[in-house]
Amino acid sequence: MAGSLWLVRPRTDGGNDYVNFVRGLADVEMREGSHLPPQMPLLKRRCRLQLDEAERQRHALLQQQGFRCSEPLF
């Protein structure tokens, strides 16, 4: 996982749930939230993960929770 990765899942109200992975020197910050334009994005949770755990989370989000890779939302 290099740099920053965005995963997005559309919601029925026109907004999106998002997960943003940001690679650091020794770990990965995972930010989860939602966005309903034109409102400001809502950050629901953020945590730091080891690289292998971040990869497992990314895989689970893509395979089991309906997220897809995306360009940055904002």
N, C-alpha and C positions, 0 to 999 in steps of 0.2 A: 504494500500500500504506500504510494508515494504522494507527498503533498497533501491535497485536500480531495475528498470524495463526497459527493452528494447523492443520497438516496431519497426518492420522493414517492409518495403514495397519494393519489387524488382522493378527496372526500366528497360525499354527496352534496355538501353545501357550497361547493365551488372552491373550497380551500384545499390545502395540501398538508399532509403530515410530512415531516422531513427528518432525516438523520444526516448529520455532517460529521465526517471523520477527518480530523486534522492531525497529521503526523508531526510529532516532536522529535527531539534527539533520541530519547530513550523509550518513549511510549506514544500512545495515540489518545487524543481527546475526542470523545464521542459526545455530540450535542444533539439532543432530541427536542423537537418542537412542532409547532403548527403555524401556518400562514394563511390568512384570508385577506387578500388585497381589497381595499387599500390600507387596511390596518397594519400596524407594526407586527413583525413576527413575534410569536410567543415562544420563549425558551422554557421547556418543561423540565428538562433534566440535562445535566452534563456530568461526565465522569472521565477518569483516566484509566486506560486499559493497556496491558501489555500487548505487543504486536500480535501474538498468536490468538489472544482472546478477542481482539478487535476483528481479526479475520473470521473467527467463528461467528461473531455477532453479525458481521456483514453478510456472511453466507446465509444465516438464519433469516435475516430481514429480506433478502432477495428470494429465497426458496419458499419460506413459510408464511411471510406476512404481507406479500404483495407489493413490496417496494421495488422500484426500478432506478437504475442509474440516471442521473440528470445533470444538466448544467446548473450552476448556482441559482437559487431562487431570488436572492436579493444581494 
